[in-house]
Amino acid sequence: MDLRPIRTKKIYEEIVQQIKNLIGEGNLKAGDRLPSERELSERLAVSRASVREALSALAAMGVVDIRPGEGTFVQNIRNGAIVEPLAMALLLDRQAAIELLEVREALEGEAAYLAAHRAGEEDLDRMAELLQEMERDLQKGTLGEEADLRFHLAIAEAARNSVLVRLMHTVSDTMRQTLKTSRQRLYTTPGNPKLLFEQHKRIYEAIRAHNPRAARQAICKHLRFVERELQRE
C-alpha cells in the first residue's frame, strides 16, 4: 500500500491559493492593485512576513508585479492560466525544485557533452556574450536569472539535437519562474553570486575547448552545487 506522509500547508501557501482563487474567479483582474501588505496581514490575520513571502512567490510565478513605491498589481496571465501546475509545485515544494535539478542534470549534461563536439563559432560567441551579461549583472548586484536561462538554452542549441532543444524549451518557462526564486535563496550566502558566475565560465571554457567530458562534468557540478545549497538552506 503506497501511503505518503500528510504535508501541512504553510501559511504563505494558503495566501497564494486565496489570491489565485480570486483571480481565477474574476474578482481580481489584470491591472488591479492588491491591498497593501499591512491591510492583507490584518484581513487574513497573519504576519506581514507571511504576506511578504506569498507576494514574492506570486511575483516569481508571474502572477503579480511588485512595484516599489506603487504597490502590487495583478499581471496579464499568459494563455489565461493562473500558473502552470508544475511551476506552482516547484515554487512551493522544495523537493519538487530539487527533482527539477535532477532532470536538468540529465538533459543538460548531455547537451553540454554534445555542444563541446558540435558548437560552432556563432554558438561560442553567443555564450561569451551571455557570460559578459552575467558578469555585468554580478557587478550591478542584480540576480541575472534571464541571462542564466539564455546561457543554458544556448548550450542546448549548440548541441544540434532538435529533440533535446525542444525538451529544453518545454521546461524553459518553468525554469524561468524558478530561477529567480532559487537565486534569491542562493544569494543570501556571501560569495555564492561570484561562485555561480565562475561555474558558468568553466562550462563555457570546456565547450570552447571542445572537451565533451569536461563540459558534462562542469555543468553537472554546477547543478549539484545548486541542489546542495537549496537543501542546506
C-alpha positions in Angstrom: 0.0 0.0 0.0 1.5 3.3 -1.1 0.9 5.8 1.6 2.7 9.2 1.9 3.1 11.5 4.9 0.5 14.2 5.1 2.1 17.6 4.4 0.7 20.6 6.3 0.5 23.7 4.2 2.5 26.7 5.2 0.6 29.9 5.9 2.1 31.7 2.8 0.9 28.8 0.6 -2.7 29.4 1.8 -2.4 33.1 1.0 -1.1 32.3 -2.5 -4.0 29.9 -3.0 -6.6 32.5 -1.9 -5.2 35.2 -4.3 -5.1 32.7 -7.1 -8.7 31.8 -6.5 -9.7 35.4 -6.5 -8.0 35.9 -9.9 -9.5 32.6 -11.2 -13.0 33.7 -10.2 -12.6 37.1 -11.8 -12.7 39.0 -8.5 -9.2 40.3 -9.3 -8.3 41.2 -12.9 -5.2 42.2 -14.8 -4.1 45.7 -13.7 -5.9 45.6 -10.3 -3.9 46.7 -7.3 -3.8 44.4 -4.3 -4.4 45.7 -0.8 -1.2 46.8 1.0 0.9 44.3 2.8 -0.4 45.7 6.2 -4.0 45.5 5.0 -3.6 41.9 3.8 -2.0 41.0 7.0 -4.9 42.4 9.0 -7.6 40.9 6.8 -6.0 37.4 6.8 -5.0 37.6 10.4 -1.4 36.5 9.6 2.0 38.1 10.0 3.3 40.6 7.4 6.3 38.2 6.9 3.9 35.5 5.6 2.2 38.0 3.3 5.6 39.2 2.0 6.6 35.6 1.3 3.3 34.9 -0.5 3.7 38.0 -2.7 7.3 37.1 -3.6 6.2 33.6 -4.7 3.3 35.1 -6.8 5.8 37.6 -8.3 8.2 34.8 -9.2 5.3 32.9 -10.9 4.5 36.0 -12.9 1.0 36.3 -11.3 1.7 39.8 -9.8 4.1 42.6 -10.4 5.6 44.3 -7.3 6.4 48.0 -8.0 8.3 49.7 -5.2 6.6 52.7 -4.0 3.4 51.9 -6.0 2.1 48.6 -4.8 1.4 45.1 -6.1 -0.6 44.7 -9.3 -2.2 41.6 -11.0 -0.3 40.7 -14.2 -1.8 39.7 -17.6 -1.5 35.9 -17.2 -0.2 34.2 -20.2 -2.7 31.9 -22.0 -5.3 32.8 -19.4 -3.8 30.4 -16.9 -3.1 31.4 -13.3 0.1 29.5 -13.2 1.2 26.2 -14.6 0.7 23.4 -12.0 4.4 22.2 -12.4 5.7 25.8 -11.8 3.4 26.1 -8.8 4.7 22.8 -7.3 8.3 23.8 -7.9 7.9 27.2 -6.2 6.0 25.9 -3.2 7.6 22.5 -2.8 11.4 22.4 -2.1 11.6 18.7 -3.0 10.0 19.3 -6.4 12.6 22.0 -7.1 15.3 19.5 -6.3 13.8 17.0 -8.7 13.8 19.6 -11.5 17.5 20.0 -11.0 18.0 16.2 -11.3 16.0 16.3 -14.6 18.1 19.3 -15.8 21.3 17.4 -14.9 20.3 14.5 -17.2 19.3 16.8 -20.0 21.9 19.5 -19.8 24.8 17.1 -19.0 24.2 15.5 -22.4 23.6 18.9 -24.0 27.0 20.2 -22.8 28.7 17.0 -24.0 27.2 17.3 -27.5 27.8 21.1 -27.6 31.5 20.5 -26.9 31.6 18.3 -30.0 29.4 20.4 -32.3 29.4 24.1 -31.2 30.4 26.5 -34.0 31.9 30.0 -33.7 28.5 31.6 -33.6 27.4 29.4 -30.7 30.6 30.2 -28.8 30.2 33.9 -29.5 26.6 33.8 -28.2 27.7 32.0 -25.0 30.5 34.5 -24.5 28.1 37.4 -24.9 25.7 35.9 -22.3 28.7 35.4 -19.9 29.5 39.1 -20.2 25.9 39.9 -19.5 26.0 37.7 -16.4 29.2 39.4 -15.3 27.6 42.8 -15.7 24.6 41.6 -13.6 27.1 40.4 -11.0 28.8 43.8 -10.8 25.4 45.6 -10.5 24.3 43.2 -7.8 21.2 42.0 -9.7 20.1 38.4 -9.9 20.7 37.9 -13.6 18.3 35.0 -13.9 17.4 35.9 -17.5 21.0 35.7 -18.8 21.4 32.5 -16.8 18.5 30.9 -18.6 19.5 32.0 -22.0 23.1 30.7 -21.4 21.7 27.2 -20.7 19.4 27.4 -23.7 22.3 28.4 -25.9 24.2 25.3 -24.9 21.2 23.2 -25.9 21.1 25.0 -29.3 24.8 24.3 -29.8 24.2 20.5 -29.2 22.5 20.4 -32.7 19.8 18.0 -31.5 16.3 19.2 -32.3 14.6 16.9 -29.8 16.9 18.0 -27.0 16.3 21.6 -27.9 12.5 21.1 -27.8 12.7 19.4 -24.4 14.8 22.3 -23.0 12.3 24.9 -24.4 9.4 22.9 -22.9 10.8 23.3 -19.4 12.3 26.8 -20.1 9.2 28.7 -18.8 9.2 26.7 -15.6 13.0 27.2 -15.3 12.5 31.0 -15.8 9.9 31.1 -13.0 12.1 29.1 -10.6 15.5 30.5 -11.4 14.6 33.8 -9.8 13.4 32.2 -6.6 16.4 29.8 -6.3 18.9 32.6 -7.0 17.2 34.7 -4.3 17.8 31.9 -1.9 21.4 31.2 -3.1 22.4 34.9 -3.0 21.8 35.1 0.8 25.1 33.2 1.2 28.1 35.6 0.7 30.3 34.5 -2.1 27.7 32.5 -4.0 27.0 35.0 -6.7 30.7 35.1 -7.8 30.9 31.3 -7.4 27.9 30.7 -9.7 29.4 33.0 -12.3 32.7 31.1 -12.2 30.8 27.8 -12.6 29.2 29.1 -15.8 32.5 30.3 -17.0 34.1 26.9 -16.6 31.2 25.3 -18.5 31.8 27.7 -21.4 35.6 27.2 -21.3 35.1 23.4 -21.6 32.8 23.7 -24.5 35.1 26.2 -26.2 38.0 23.8 -25.7 35.8 21.1 -27.4 36.3 18.9 -24.3 33.0 16.9 -24.0 33.8 15.1 -20.8 34.9 18.3 -19.0 31.8 20.1 -20.3 29.5 17.5 -18.9 31.4 17.4 -15.6 31.3 21.2 -15.3 27.5 21.6 -15.8 26.7 18.6 -13.6 29.0 20.1 -10.9 27.2 23.4 -11.2 23.7 21.9 -10.9 24.7 19.6 -8.0 26.1 22.7 -6.2 22.8 24.5 -6.6 20.9 21.4 -5.3 23.2 21.1 -2.2 22.8 24.8 -1.4 19.0 24.7 -1.7 18.9 21.5 0.5 21.2 23.1 3.1 19.2 26.3 3.2 
